[in-house]
C-alpha cells in the first residue's frame, strides 16, 4: 500500500462509524448537487470516494432501476458504514482507488465526487483517470456540502492561494486533465464545480 493510501485510510478509517452522525444535515445538499448532474433514466454514474454512500440514494433516484450506480472508496471502514446504513441497495460498492479504476474507458455518463479533490495525491493525473472512464460529453461534479470559506473556518484555517478548489486553480487543472469547467459555485452553503468530458 502506498503512503498516500495509508494516509487516507488512517484518516477516514477511525471516523467512518460516526461520519454520518457528524454531518446529519447534508442530505438535501447532496440531492441538489446530484440533480445538477442532469442524469437520465438508465444512466451510468460513479460516486468517486463515496465514503459512507450519502450520494448513492439520490444518484439511484436520478438513474432509476435501469441505471448503474457505483460507489468506489479506498477505505474499507467507510464502505462498511455504507453497508450498515443500507446504501449498498442503491449502488454497487467497490473497494478501489480512484487513481486506478477497474472500469473500461468511456463506460460512464458521469462522476460525482464529494470532498474528493482535497484528498487526491496527484490531482491532474487522478482527474485524468476519472476522465478516462467517462464518455466524451459526460459530466463531473466536484462537490462539498459547504463552501471553501465555511470549510476553512470549520477546520480552523484560512483559505490559501494554492487552494485547489479556487476557480482560478481548478479551471486550468480540469482543462489539463480532460475536462472543461461548465459552472462554478462557491457559497457558504455549498461548493459545486461542474465539468464536461472533452473529446
ZAVORO-493237 format. One record per residue: residue number from 1; x, y, z of N, C-alpha, C in turn. Coordinates in pm, 1 decimal. Example, Ala and Ser with C-alpha at 12.3 -4.5 7.8 and 13.67 -1.06 7.14 Angstrom:
+-----+----------+----------+----------+----------+----------+----------+----------+----------+----------+
| num |      n.u |      n.v |      n.w |     ca.u |     ca.v |     ca.w |      c.u |      c.v |      c.w |
+-----+----------+----------+----------+----------+----------+----------+----------+----------+----------+
|   1 |   1319.0 |   -569.0 |    780.0 |   1230.0 |   -450.0 |    780.0 |   1320.0 |   -330.0 |    780.0 |
|   2 |   1285.0 |   -225.0 |    708.0 |   1367.0 |   -106.0 |    714.0 |   1290.0 |      3.0 |    787.0 |
+-----+----------+----------+----------+----------+----------+----------+----------+----------+----------+
***
This chain:
+-----+----------+----------+----------+----------+----------+----------+----------+----------+----------+
| num |      n.u |      n.v |      n.w |     ca.u |     ca.v |     ca.w |      c.u |      c.v |      c.w |
+-----+----------+----------+----------+----------+----------+----------+----------+----------+----------+
|   1 |     85.1 |   -118.4 |      0.0 |      0.0 |      0.0 |      0.0 |     89.1 |    124.0 |      0.0 |
|   2 |     55.7 |    222.0 |    -86.2 |    135.3 |    344.4 |    -92.5 |    112.5 |    428.4 |     32.9 |
|   3 |    204.4 |    522.6 |     56.4 |    189.1 |    613.7 |    170.2 |     61.8 |    695.9 |    157.5 |
|   4 |     27.4 |    735.7 |     32.7 |    -95.1 |    812.5 |     10.8 |   -217.2 |    732.7 |     55.1 |
|   5 |   -221.1 |    604.2 |     16.9 |   -333.0 |    518.2 |     55.7 |   -338.6 |    502.6 |    206.6 |
|   6 |   -225.6 |    479.2 |    266.8 |   -220.3 |    459.7 |    411.7 |   -269.2 |    584.2 |    484.5 |
|   7 |   -229.5 |    701.3 |    436.0 |   -270.9 |    826.8 |    499.5 |   -422.4 |    842.9 |    493.2 |
|   8 |   -480.2 |    817.9 |    375.5 |   -625.2 |    831.2 |    358.5 |   -698.0 |    733.7 |    451.1 |
|   9 |   -653.5 |    609.7 |    453.3 |   -719.5 |    509.2 |    536.7 |   -702.0 |    537.9 |    685.2 |
|  10 |   -586.5 |    589.3 |    724.6 |   -564.0 |    624.3 |    864.8 |   -652.3 |    741.2 |    907.6 |
|  11 |   -678.8 |    833.5 |    815.9 |   -764.4 |    947.1 |    848.3 |   -911.1 |    904.9 |    855.3 |
|  12 |   -959.6 |    836.5 |    750.5 |  -1102.9 |    807.9 |    740.3 |  -1146.7 |    682.8 |    815.9 |
|  13 |  -1060.5 |    584.7 |    828.3 |  -1098.8 |    459.6 |    893.6 |  -1158.8 |    478.7 |   1031.7 |
|  14 |  -1090.7 |    547.2 |   1123.3 |  -1144.1 |    564.6 |   1257.9 |  -1268.7 |    653.8 |   1264.6 |
|  15 |  -1292.4 |    733.8 |   1161.3 |  -1405.8 |    826.4 |   1160.9 |  -1529.7 |    768.3 |   1093.1 |
|  16 |  -1516.0 |    654.2 |   1027.5 |  -1622.6 |    601.6 |    942.3 |  -1752.2 |    574.3 |   1017.5 |
|  17 |  -1745.2 |    507.1 |   1129.3 |  -1866.6 |    466.6 |   1200.8 |  -1949.3 |    586.2 |   1246.7 |
|  18 |  -1883.5 |    699.0 |   1271.6 |  -1951.2 |    817.7 |   1324.6 |  -1971.8 |    927.0 |   1219.2 |
|  19 |  -1929.4 |    900.6 |   1096.1 |  -1926.9 |   1004.6 |    993.2 |  -2063.8 |   1067.6 |    969.9 |
|  20 |  -2165.3 |    986.1 |    948.2 |  -2298.9 |   1040.2 |    918.6 |  -2357.3 |   1117.3 |   1035.9 |
|  21 |  -2327.3 |   1075.8 |   1157.8 |  -2378.1 |   1148.5 |   1274.5 |  -2310.7 |   1284.4 |   1289.4 |
|  22 |  -2188.4 |   1295.8 |   1240.7 |  -2117.1 |   1423.5 |   1249.0 |  -2174.4 |   1526.7 |   1152.1 |
|  23 |  -2234.5 |   1479.2 |   1042.9 |  -2285.9 |   1569.4 |    939.0 |  -2428.6 |   1528.2 |    901.9 |
|  24 |  -2521.6 |   1541.4 |    995.7 |  -2655.7 |   1485.6 |    974.4 |  -2743.0 |   1563.9 |    877.0 |
|  25 |  -2706.9 |   1687.7 |    846.7 |  -2795.2 |   1773.7 |    767.5 |  -2750.4 |   1791.0 |    622.5 |
|  26 |  -2658.8 |   1707.4 |    575.6 |  -2603.6 |   1725.1 |    440.7 |  -2690.0 |   1666.8 |    329.3 |
|  27 |  -2789.0 |   1585.1 |    364.1 |  -2867.8 |   1515.1 |    263.1 |  -2926.2 |   1603.9 |    154.7 |
|  28 |  -2994.9 |   1712.9 |    189.0 |  -3051.9 |   1799.3 |     84.9 |  -2945.9 |   1859.2 |     -7.8 |
|  29 |  -2830.1 |   1893.6 |     46.1 |  -2724.0 |   1949.4 |    -38.1 |  -2672.9 |   1844.8 |   -137.0 |
|  30 |  -2660.2 |   1720.3 |    -91.7 |  -2619.4 |   1612.3 |   -182.4 |  -2723.1 |   1594.4 |   -292.8 |
|  31 |  -2849.8 |   1590.9 |   -255.4 |  -2956.3 |   1571.1 |   -354.0 |  -2958.3 |   1684.1 |   -456.3 |
|  32 |  -2939.7 |   1807.2 |   -411.5 |  -2939.9 |   1921.1 |   -503.3 |  -2821.3 |   1914.8 |   -599.6 |
|  33 |  -2704.0 |   1875.4 |   -549.1 |  -2585.6 |   1864.3 |   -634.8 |  -2603.3 |   1753.1 |   -737.1 |
|  34 |  -2658.7 |   1640.3 |   -695.1 |  -2683.2 |   1530.2 |   -788.6 |  -2780.0 |   1574.8 |   -897.4 |
|  35 |  -2881.5 |   1651.3 |   -861.9 |  -2978.6 |   1699.0 |   -960.3 |  -2911.2 |   1782.0 |  -1068.9 |
|  36 |  -2807.0 |   1855.4 |  -1033.0 |  -2738.1 |   1940.2 |  -1130.1 |  -2653.2 |   1860.8 |  -1228.6 |
|  37 |  -2628.2 |   1732.6 |  -1200.7 |  -2556.0 |   1648.2 |  -1295.8 |  -2637.4 |   1622.7 |  -1422.3 |
|  38 |  -2768.9 |   1635.9 |  -1414.0 |  -2852.9 |   1613.3 |  -1530.9 |  -2859.4 |   1468.4 |  -1574.3 |
|  39 |  -2851.7 |   1376.5 |  -1478.9 |  -2857.9 |   1233.7 |  -1511.7 |  -2996.1 |   1196.5 |  -1563.0 |
|  40 |  -2999.7 |   1092.2 |  -1645.0 |  -3125.8 |   1045.0 |  -1702.2 |  -3149.2 |    900.5 |  -1664.2 |
|  41 |  -3272.8 |    859.4 |  -1677.9 |  -3310.0 |    719.1 |  -1656.8 |  -3216.3 |    629.8 |  -1738.4 |
|  42 |  -3162.0 |    527.7 |  -1672.6 |  -3072.4 |    434.5 |  -1740.4 |  -2927.9 |    479.9 |  -1745.6 |
|  43 |  -2895.2 |    594.3 |  -1684.9 |  -2759.2 |    645.6 |  -1687.1 |  -2663.7 |    561.2 |  -1604.0 |
|  44 |  -2535.0 |    584.0 |  -1626.1 |  -2428.8 |    511.6 |  -1555.4 |  -2340.3 |    613.4 |  -1483.0 |
|  45 |  -2332.1 |    601.1 |  -1350.5 |  -2265.0 |    703.6 |  -1271.6 |  -2180.6 |    640.6 |  -1160.9 |
|  46 |  -2069.2 |    706.0 |  -1133.0 |  -1978.4 |    665.6 |  -1025.5 |  -1975.5 |    772.8 |   -919.1 |
|  47 |  -1988.8 |    731.2 |   -792.6 |  -1961.1 |    818.3 |   -679.0 |  -1816.9 |    788.4 |   -639.6 |
|  48 |  -1725.2 |    877.2 |   -678.2 |  -1581.7 |    855.5 |   -656.6 |  -1542.6 |    904.4 |   -517.7 |
|  49 |  -1486.2 |    814.8 |   -437.1 |  -1458.8 |    847.8 |   -298.4 |  -1589.2 |    856.6 |   -222.6 |
|  50 |  -1672.4 |    753.7 |   -237.5 |  -1811.6 |    757.7 |   -190.8 |  -1826.6 |    761.5 |    -39.6 |
|  51 |  -1723.5 |    727.5 |     35.4 |  -1735.2 |    729.3 |    180.6 |  -1847.9 |    640.0 |    227.8 |
|  52 |  -1937.2 |    695.8 |    307.0 |  -2049.4 |    618.1 |    361.2 |  -2167.0 |    610.8 |    264.6 |
|  53 |  -2148.5 |    658.1 |    143.9 |  -2250.6 |    642.5 |     40.7 |  -2366.2 |    740.0 |     46.8 |
|  54 |  -2344.4 |    858.0 |    102.4 |  -2455.4 |    952.5 |    115.8 |  -2512.5 |    998.0 |    -18.3 |
|  55 |  -2433.1 |    993.6 |   -125.0 |  -2483.9 |   1033.8 |   -256.6 |  -2554.3 |    920.4 |   -329.8 |
|  56 |  -2538.6 |    797.6 |   -283.8 |  -2593.9 |    684.9 |   -358.7 |  -2746.7 |    689.6 |   -371.9 |
|  57 |  -2824.9 |    720.8 |   -267.0 |  -2970.2 |    726.3 |   -286.1 |  -3015.2 |    829.4 |   -390.8 |
|  58 |  -2965.7 |    955.2 |   -387.5 |  -3009.7 |   1046.3 |   -493.5 |  -2957.2 |   1007.8 |   -631.5 |
|  59 |  -2839.5 |    946.7 |   -637.7 |  -2789.3 |    900.0 |   -767.3 |  -2880.0 |    789.9 |   -821.9 |
|  60 |  -2919.9 |    695.8 |   -735.9 |  -3010.9 |    588.6 |   -778.5 |  -3144.0 |    647.1 |   -824.6 |
|  61 |  -3196.5 |    742.0 |   -750.4 |  -3323.3 |    805.2 |   -788.9 |  -3310.7 |    872.2 |   -926.0 |
|  62 |  -3194.5 |    930.3 |   -954.9 |  -3175.1 |   1000.4 |  -1082.0 |  -3168.0 |    905.5 |  -1200.9 |
|  63 |  -3103.9 |    789.8 |  -1185.6 |  -3086.8 |    698.5 |  -1299.8 |  -3191.7 |    588.2 |  -1302.1 |
|  64 |  -3267.3 |    574.3 |  -1194.0 |  -3373.5 |    474.5 |  -1189.3 |  -3321.8 |    332.3 |  -1179.4 |
|  65 |  -3416.1 |    239.8 |  -1181.5 |  -3381.9 |     97.8 |  -1164.5 |  -3299.5 |     43.9 |  -1279.6 |
|  66 |  -3311.2 |    103.4 |  -1398.4 |  -3236.4 |     52.9 |  -1514.2 |  -3095.7 |    109.9 |  -1523.5 |
|  67 |  -3063.3 |    206.9 |  -1438.0 |  -2931.6 |    268.0 |  -1441.4 |  -2830.2 |    191.4 |  -1359.7 |
|  68 |  -2705.0 |    233.5 |  -1370.9 |  -2594.5 |    174.3 |  -1296.5 |  -2536.3 |    279.3 |  -1203.3 |
|  69 |  -2530.2 |    247.0 |  -1074.5 |  -2469.1 |    333.8 |   -975.0 |  -2356.3 |    256.8 |   -908.1 |
|  70 |  -2236.7 |    314.5 |   -913.2 |  -2119.9 |    256.3 |   -848.0 |  -2070.3 |    352.9 |   -741.3 |
|  71 |  -2021.8 |    297.6 |   -631.2 |  -1957.7 |    377.5 |   -527.5 |  -1820.3 |    318.6 |   -502.1 |
|  72 |  -1716.7 |    397.3 |   -523.0 |  -1579.4 |    349.3 |   -503.6 |  -1514.3 |    426.5 |   -390.1 |
|  73 |  -1449.5 |    353.4 |   -301.2 |  -1376.3 |    417.2 |   -192.1 |  -1255.7 |    332.0 |   -157.1 |
|  74 |  -1153.7 |    398.0 |   -105.5 |  -1028.2 |    333.4 |    -69.8 |  -1027.8 |    278.2 |     72.5 |
|  75 |  -1124.9 |    319.8 |    153.7 |  -1124.7 |    286.6 |    295.5 |  -1231.5 |    181.9 |    326.5 |
|  76 |  -1191.5 |     59.7 |    362.6 |  -1289.6 |    -45.8 |    391.0 |  -1391.3 |     -6.5 |    497.8 |
|  77 |  -1348.8 |     67.2 |    599.1 |  -1441.3 |    105.2 |    706.7 |  -1551.0 |    197.7 |    655.3 |
|  78 |  -1520.6 |    283.3 |    558.9 |  -1623.3 |    370.3 |    501.2 |  -1725.9 |    286.8 |    424.4 |
|  79 |  -1678.6 |    190.6 |    347.6 |  -1771.4 |    104.0 |    273.7 |  -1855.4 |     20.6 |    370.3 |
|  80 |  -1796.7 |    -23.3 |    479.6 |  -1871.9 |    -99.1 |    580.4 |  -1982.4 |    -11.4 |    640.7 |
|  81 |  -1952.6 |    117.0 |    663.4 |  -2054.1 |    208.6 |    715.7 |  -2165.0 |    230.2 |    612.8 |
|  82 |  -2130.1 |    232.8 |    483.7 |  -2231.1 |    245.1 |    378.3 |  -2324.3 |    124.6 |    378.9 |
|  83 |  -2267.5 |      5.5 |    396.4 |  -2347.7 |   -117.4 |    404.3 |  -2436.6 |   -112.8 |    528.3 |
|  84 |  -2380.6 |    -72.9 |    642.7 |  -2458.2 |    -66.2 |    767.3 |  -2576.0 |     30.4 |    754.6 |
|  85 |  -2559.4 |    135.3 |    671.7 |  -2667.0 |    232.0 |    650.4 |  -2765.5 |    185.1 |    543.1 |
|  86 |  -2740.0 |     69.1 |    482.5 |  -2828.8 |     15.2 |    380.0 |  -2811.6 |     77.3 |    243.2 |
|  87 |  -2705.6 |    154.0 |    223.6 |  -2688.4 |    223.8 |     96.4 |  -2634.5 |    134.4 |    -14.4 |
|  88 |  -2591.0 |     14.9 |     21.2 |  -2548.1 |    -79.4 |    -81.9 |  -2666.3 |   -125.9 |   -167.4 |
|  89 |  -2788.6 |   -100.8 |   -123.5 |  -2905.8 |   -133.5 |   -205.5 |  -2925.1 |    -30.6 |   -317.3 |
|  90 |  -2857.4 |     84.5 |   -307.0 |  -2869.3 |    188.5 |   -409.4 |  -2756.8 |    184.9 |   -511.9 |
|  91 |  -2649.9 |    112.0 |   -482.7 |  -2538.2 |    105.8 |   -575.9 |  -2441.2 |     -4.3 |   -539.4 |
|  92 |  -2362.4 |    -43.0 |   -636.0 |  -2259.3 |   -144.3 |   -617.4 |  -2136.2 |    -77.1 |   -556.7 |
|  93 |  -2091.3 |   -127.1 |   -442.2 |  -1976.2 |    -68.8 |   -373.3 |  -1848.3 |   -139.6 |   -414.7 |
|  94 |  -1745.2 |    -60.9 |   -443.9 |  -1615.9 |   -113.3 |   -486.1 |  -1506.6 |    -61.9 |   -393.8 |
|  95 |  -1424.1 |   -151.1 |   -344.0 |  -1303.7 |   -110.2 |   -273.1 |  -1200.4 |    -82.4 |   -381.7 |
|  96 |  -1182.5 |     45.0 |   -413.6 |  -1098.4 |     80.6 |   -528.1 |  -1039.9 |    219.2 |   -509.7 |
|  97 |   -925.4 |    237.6 |   -571.9 |   -856.3 |    365.5 |   -574.0 |   -904.7 |    442.5 |   -696.6 |
|  98 |   -950.0 |    565.9 |   -679.2 |   -996.1 |    643.5 |   -793.9 |   -882.0 |    676.4 |   -889.6 |
|  99 |   -757.6 |    652.1 |   -847.8 |   -642.9 |    673.6 |   -935.8 |   -621.8 |    557.6 |  -1031.9 |
| 100 |   -689.5 |    445.4 |  -1010.0 |   -675.3 |    327.2 |  -1096.4 |   -806.0 |    248.8 |  -1090.2 |
| 101 |   -906.8 |    300.0 |  -1158.4 |  -1040.1 |    240.6 |  -1150.1 |  -1051.2 |    113.7 |  -1235.4 |
| 102 |  -1118.8 |     12.1 |  -1184.1 |  -1136.2 |   -112.1 |  -1259.3 |  -1254.0 |   -103.0 |  -1356.7 |
| 103 |  -1250.9 |     -0.3 |  -1440.7 |  -1360.9 |     26.8 |  -1533.0 |  -1306.5 |     50.0 |  -1673.6 |
| 104 |  -1387.9 |     15.1 |  -1773.3 |  -1349.9 |     35.5 |  -1913.0 |  -1353.0 |    184.3 |  -1948.6 |
| 105 |  -1271.1 |    226.7 |  -2043.9 |  -1276.5 |    365.8 |  -2089.8 |  -1414.9 |    400.6 |  -2143.4 |
| 106 |  -1462.2 |    519.3 |  -2110.0 |  -1588.9 |    569.5 |  -2160.2 |  -1711.3 |    493.5 |  -2114.9 |
| 107 |  -1700.6 |    418.4 |  -2005.4 |  -1812.1 |    332.8 |  -1963.4 |  -1916.2 |    404.4 |  -1878.0 |
| 108 |  -1890.1 |    528.3 |  -1838.9 |  -1982.1 |    602.2 |  -1751.5 |  -2033.2 |    729.1 |  -1818.4 |
| 109 |  -2148.6 |    774.6 |  -1770.6 |  -2202.8 |    902.8 |  -1814.5 |  -2158.4 |   1017.3 |  -1724.1 |
| 110 |  -2127.6 |    986.7 |  -1598.0 |  -2096.7 |   1093.6 |  -1503.7 |  -2019.2 |   1038.8 |  -1384.2 |
| 111 |  -1948.6 |   1131.0 |  -1319.0 |  -1881.0 |   1103.7 |  -1191.5 |  -1922.5 |   1211.7 |  -1093.4 |
| 112 |  -1960.5 |   1168.9 |   -974.8 |  -1991.0 |   1258.6 |   -863.9 |  -1879.2 |   1241.2 |   -762.5 |
| 113 |  -1820.6 |   1350.1 |   -716.3 |  -1707.4 |   1341.3 |   -623.7 |  -1724.4 |   1443.3 |   -512.6 |
| 114 |  -1769.5 |   1398.8 |   -396.6 |  -1791.9 |   1486.9 |   -281.7 |  -1668.0 |   1488.8 |   -192.8 |
| 115 |  -1610.4 |   1605.9 |   -176.4 |  -1496.1 |   1620.8 |    -87.3 |  -1371.2 |   1549.8 |   -132.8 |
| 116 |  -1367.6 |   1503.9 |   -255.1 |  -1257.7 |   1419.1 |   -301.8 |  -1131.4 |   1495.3 |   -335.5 |
| 117 |  -1144.4 |   1609.3 |   -399.6 |  -1027.1 |   1672.2 |   -460.4 |   -916.0 |   1703.2 |   -360.3 |
| 118 |   -952.0 |   1737.2 |   -238.7 |   -850.1 |   1768.5 |   -137.4 |   -770.2 |   1646.2 |    -95.6 |
| 119 |   -820.6 |   1527.6 |   -127.0 |   -753.1 |   1404.0 |    -86.4 |   -683.4 |   1333.3 |   -202.2 |
| 120 |   -680.4 |   1395.6 |   -319.0 |   -613.1 |   1334.1 |   -433.5 |   -463.1 |   1361.3 |   -424.6 |
| 121 |   -380.6 |   1256.7 |   -425.4 |   -236.3 |   1278.4 |   -413.0 |   -175.1 |   1343.3 |   -536.9 |
| 122 |   -231.1 |   1316.8 |   -653.5 |   -181.7 |   1371.9 |   -780.4 |   -302.1 |   1422.0 |   -859.6 |
| 123 |   -353.8 |   1540.8 |   -825.9 |   -483.3 |   1584.4 |   -877.4 |   -499.0 |   1577.8 |  -1029.1 |
| 124 |   -402.7 |   1628.2 |  -1105.2 |   -419.9 |   1627.5 |  -1250.5 |   -425.8 |   1484.6 |  -1303.8 |
| 125 |   -335.1 |   1402.3 |  -1259.3 |   -332.9 |   1261.8 |  -1301.2 |   -460.5 |   1189.1 |  -1256.7 |
| 126 |   -504.5 |   1214.8 |  -1134.7 |   -623.2 |   1147.3 |  -1082.0 |   -750.4 |   1193.1 |  -1152.5 |
| 127 |   -761.2 |   1322.1 |  -1184.0 |   -875.8 |   1371.2 |  -1260.2 |   -873.4 |   1316.8 |  -1402.8 |
| 128 |   -754.7 |   1294.3 |  -1455.9 |   -742.5 |   1233.1 |  -1588.6 |   -796.5 |   1090.3 |  -1586.8 |
| 129 |   -775.2 |   1019.0 |  -1477.6 |   -829.3 |    883.0 |  -1465.1 |   -982.0 |    886.8 |  -1460.3 |
| 130 |  -1038.2 |    984.1 |  -1391.3 |  -1184.0 |    997.9 |  -1391.9 |  -1234.1 |   1028.5 |  -1532.7 |
| 131 |  -1161.1 |   1112.1 |  -1606.3 |  -1199.4 |   1142.4 |  -1744.5 |  -1192.7 |   1016.9 |  -1831.7 |
| 132 |  -1098.0 |    930.4 |  -1805.8 |  -1082.3 |    808.5 |  -1885.5 |  -1208.1 |    723.4 |  -1883.7 |
| 133 |  -1274.6 |    716.1 |  -1769.5 |  -1387.9 |    624.5 |  -1756.2 |  -1521.6 |    688.4 |  -1793.3 |
| 134 |  -1519.7 |    816.2 |  -1831.3 |  -1642.3 |    887.4 |  -1868.2 |  -1643.9 |    909.7 |  -2019.6 |
| 135 |  -1759.6 |    891.7 |  -2080.6 |  -1774.5 |    913.5 |  -2224.6 |  -1752.9 |   1061.7 |  -2256.9 |
| 136 |  -1708.5 |   1093.7 |  -2378.8 |  -1698.3 |   1234.2 |  -2418.5 |  -1833.6 |   1304.1 |  -2401.7 |
| 137 |  -1832.5 |   1421.8 |  -2342.8 |  -1955.3 |   1495.1 |  -2314.1 |  -2017.1 |   1460.2 |  -2180.3 |
| 138 |  -1967.7 |   1354.1 |  -2116.5 |  -2015.3 |   1317.9 |  -1983.8 |  -1975.3 |   1422.6 |  -1881.2 |
| 139 |  -2023.7 |   1406.7 |  -1760.0 |  -2015.5 |   1513.8 |  -1660.4 |  -1939.3 |   1471.7 |  -1534.8 |
| 140 |  -1870.6 |   1567.6 |  -1476.0 |  -1804.6 |   1553.0 |  -1346.7 |  -1860.2 |   1659.9 |  -1253.1 |
| 141 |  -1897.1 |   1619.4 |  -1131.9 |  -1937.6 |   1714.5 |  -1028.1 |  -1840.3 |   1703.6 |   -912.1 |
| 142 |  -1767.4 |   1811.3 |   -886.4 |  -1682.8 |   1821.8 |   -767.1 |  -1764.4 |   1900.9 |   -665.8 |
| 143 |  -1792.8 |   1838.5 |   -552.4 |  -1891.8 |   1892.4 |   -460.2 |  -1839.6 |   1891.2 |   -317.1 |
| 144 |  -1886.8 |   1986.4 |   -239.9 |  -1872.2 |   1983.1 |    -94.9 |  -1996.4 |   2049.6 |    -36.7 |
| 145 |  -2054.5 |   1993.1 |     70.5 |  -2179.2 |   2048.4 |    123.5 |  -2165.1 |   2184.7 |    191.1 |
| 146 |  -2044.2 |   2234.4 |    206.9 |  -2024.0 |   2373.8 |    247.6 |  -1913.9 |   2432.1 |    159.7 |
| 147 |  -1912.9 |   2563.1 |    149.2 |  -1816.8 |   2630.3 |     63.7 |  -1676.5 |   2635.8 |    122.9 |
| 148 |  -1585.1 |   2690.2 |     43.4 |  -1444.1 |   2693.9 |     83.5 |  -1421.9 |   2772.4 |    211.8 |
| 149 |  -1481.7 |   2889.5 |    223.2 |  -1460.3 |   2973.0 |    342.1 |  -1518.3 |   2906.7 |    466.1 |
| 150 |  -1638.7 |   2850.8 |    453.2 |  -1702.2 |   2784.7 |    567.9 |  -1622.8 |   2661.6 |    610.4 |
| 151 |  -1570.6 |   2587.8 |    514.4 |  -1490.4 |   2469.2 |    547.0 |  -1360.6 |   2509.2 |    616.5 |
| 152 |  -1295.0 |   2612.3 |    565.6 |  -1171.4 |   2659.0 |    628.8 |  -1197.9 |   2702.7 |    771.9 |
| 153 |  -1306.2 |   2775.0 |    794.6 |  -1341.1 |   2819.1 |    930.0 |  -1368.4 |   2699.6 |   1020.7 |
| 154 |  -1438.7 |   2599.5 |    969.8 |  -1467.2 |   2479.0 |   1048.7 |  -1337.8 |   2408.9 |   1090.1 |
| 155 |  -1239.1 |   2412.7 |   1000.3 |  -1112.0 |   2344.6 |   1026.8 |  -1010.0 |   2434.3 |   1096.8 |
| 156 |  -1049.3 |   2557.4 |   1128.0 |   -959.3 |   2648.4 |   1198.7 |   -841.8 |   2694.2 |   1115.4 |
| 157 |   -863.0 |   2714.3 |    986.7 |   -754.5 |   2759.3 |    898.8 |   -806.5 |   2868.1 |    806.5 |
| 158 |   -714.7 |   2925.5 |    730.2 |   -750.3 |   3027.2 |    631.4 |   -738.6 |   2967.6 |    492.2 |
| 159 |   -814.1 |   3023.2 |    399.4 |   -800.2 |   2982.5 |    259.6 |   -667.8 |   3037.4 |    208.3 |
| 160 |   -592.1 |   2951.9 |    140.9 |   -462.8 |   2992.5 |     85.2 |   -473.8 |   3005.3 |    -66.8 |
| 161 |   -382.9 |   3080.3 |   -128.1 |   -388.9 |   3099.1 |   -273.7 |   -375.0 |   2968.9 |   -353.8 |
| 162 |   -314.4 |   2867.8 |   -293.0 |   -295.3 |   2741.9 |   -365.9 |   -412.1 |   2644.0 |   -348.2 |
| 163 |   -522.4 |   2687.4 |   -287.7 |   -639.8 |   2602.2 |   -269.5 |   -685.7 |   2549.3 |   -405.5 |
| 164 |   -685.3 |   2417.6 |   -421.5 |   -722.6 |   2355.9 |   -548.5 |   -865.5 |   2389.1 |   -589.7 |
| 165 |   -952.9 |   2415.8 |   -492.6 |  -1093.1 |   2440.8 |   -525.9 |  -1119.4 |   2585.6 |   -566.9 |
| 166 |  -1020.0 |   2672.6 |   -557.9 |  -1037.1 |   2809.2 |   -608.2 |  -1057.2 |   2802.2 |   -759.0 |
| 167 |  -1150.4 |   2878.8 |   -810.5 |  -1180.3 |   2872.4 |   -953.8 |  -1055.7 |   2895.1 |  -1039.1 |
| 168 |   -970.9 |   2989.7 |   -998.7 |   -850.6 |   3020.7 |  -1076.2 |   -752.2 |   2904.0 |  -1081.2 |
| 169 |   -756.1 |   2815.5 |   -984.3 |   -670.3 |   2697.4 |   -983.7 |   -740.7 |   2576.4 |  -1046.0 |
| 170 |   -869.8 |   2565.2 |  -1018.9 |   -943.8 |   2447.1 |  -1062.5 |   -967.6 |   2444.7 |  -1213.0 |
| 171 |   -997.7 |   2558.9 |  -1271.1 |  -1027.2 |   2563.4 |  -1415.0 |   -910.3 |   2508.4 |  -1498.8 |
| 172 |   -786.0 |   2556.9 |  -1479.8 |   -676.6 |   2500.8 |  -1559.5 |   -642.5 |   2356.1 |  -1521.8 |
| 173 |   -661.9 |   2320.7 |  -1396.1 |   -638.6 |   2182.7 |  -1353.9 |   -732.2 |   2088.3 |  -1428.3 |
| 174 |   -859.9 |   2123.9 |  -1435.9 |   -956.4 |   2042.4 |  -1509.9 |   -921.6 |   2038.9 |  -1658.2 |
| 175 |   -888.3 |   2154.5 |  -1714.9 |   -856.3 |   2161.5 |  -1857.9 |   -736.9 |   2073.3 |  -1893.1 |
| 176 |   -641.2 |   2063.5 |  -1801.8 |   -523.3 |   1981.6 |  -1826.0 |   -545.3 |   1833.4 |  -1805.6 |
| 177 |   -664.1 |   1796.6 |  -1759.4 |   -689.8 |   1655.2 |  -1730.7 |   -812.7 |   1600.5 |  -1804.0 |
| 178 |   -853.9 |   1668.1 |  -1911.3 |   -959.2 |   1613.2 |  -1995.2 |  -1099.1 |   1663.5 |  -1966.8 |
| 179 |  -1109.6 |   1774.8 |  -1893.1 |  -1240.5 |   1829.1 |  -1856.6 |  -1248.3 |   1976.8 |  -1894.7 |
| 180 |  -1369.9 |   2025.4 |  -1917.1 |  -1395.0 |   2167.8 |  -1938.9 |  -1496.2 |   2213.3 |  -1834.9 |
| 181 |  -1455.6 |   2307.8 |  -1749.7 |  -1547.0 |   2355.7 |  -1646.2 |  -1666.6 |   2424.0 |  -1711.0 |
| 182 |  -1786.1 |   2387.6 |  -1667.2 |  -1907.5 |   2446.6 |  -1722.0 |  -1979.8 |   2536.4 |  -1622.3 |
| 183 |  -1958.7 |   2515.6 |  -1493.4 |  -2015.4 |   2606.2 |  -1393.2 |  -1937.3 |   2593.4 |  -1263.6 |
| 184 |  -1944.4 |   2699.5 |  -1185.4 |  -1868.2 |   2705.3 |  -1059.9 |  -1948.9 |   2785.8 |   -958.5 |
| 185 |  -1972.9 |   2725.8 |   -841.5 |  -2043.9 |   2792.7 |   -732.1 |  -1964.1 |   2769.0 |   -604.1 |
| 186 |  -1935.3 |   2875.9 |   -532.7 |  -1867.9 |   2865.3 |   -402.9 |  -1937.6 |   2960.3 |   -306.5 |
| 187 |  -2032.9 |   2905.1 |   -233.0 |  -2110.8 |   2981.0 |   -135.9 |  -2090.4 |   2916.3 |      0.5 |
| 188 |  -2131.9 |   2985.3 |    107.3 |  -2119.0 |   2924.3 |    240.0 |  -2191.2 |   2790.2 |    246.9 |
| 189 |  -2304.2 |   2780.7 |    176.9 |  -2387.4 |   2660.9 |    188.0 |  -2346.6 |   2547.4 |     96.0 |
| 190 |  -2256.8 |   2571.0 |      0.6 |  -2212.7 |   2462.6 |    -87.2 |  -2100.4 |   2506.0 |   -178.3 |
| 191 |  -2027.3 |   2405.8 |   -224.0 |  -1928.0 |   2421.9 |   -330.1 |  -1965.3 |   2322.6 |   -438.3 |
| 192 |  -1976.3 |   2367.6 |   -562.1 |  -2007.0 |   2277.2 |   -672.4 |  -1943.3 |   2328.1 |   -800.0 |
| 193 |  -1853.2 |   2247.8 |   -854.5 |  -1794.2 |   2276.1 |   -984.7 |  -1836.2 |   2163.1 |  -1077.4 |
| 194 |  -1895.8 |   2199.3 |  -1189.0 |  -1936.6 |   2101.3 |  -1289.2 |  -1843.7 |   2112.2 |  -1409.3 |
| 195 |  -1811.3 |   1998.4 |  -1467.1 |  -1724.5 |   1995.8 |  -1584.0 |  -1774.5 |   1891.7 |  -1682.1 |
| 196 |  -1748.1 |   1916.3 |  -1810.2 |  -1783.3 |   1821.6 |  -1915.6 |  -1656.0 |   1754.1 |  -1966.7 |
| 197 |  -1666.0 |   1627.2 |  -1995.6 |  -1553.1 |   1550.0 |  -2051.3 |  -1529.5 |   1597.6 |  -2193.9 |
| 198 |  -1406.5 |   1638.0 |  -2221.7 |  -1374.2 |   1683.8 |  -2356.6 |  -1351.0 |   1563.2 |  -2447.5 |
| 199 |  -1367.6 |   1581.9 |  -2579.3 |  -1348.2 |   1469.1 |  -2672.7 |  -1205.7 |   1416.4 |  -2669.9 |
+-----+----------+----------+----------+----------+----------+----------+----------+----------+----------+
***
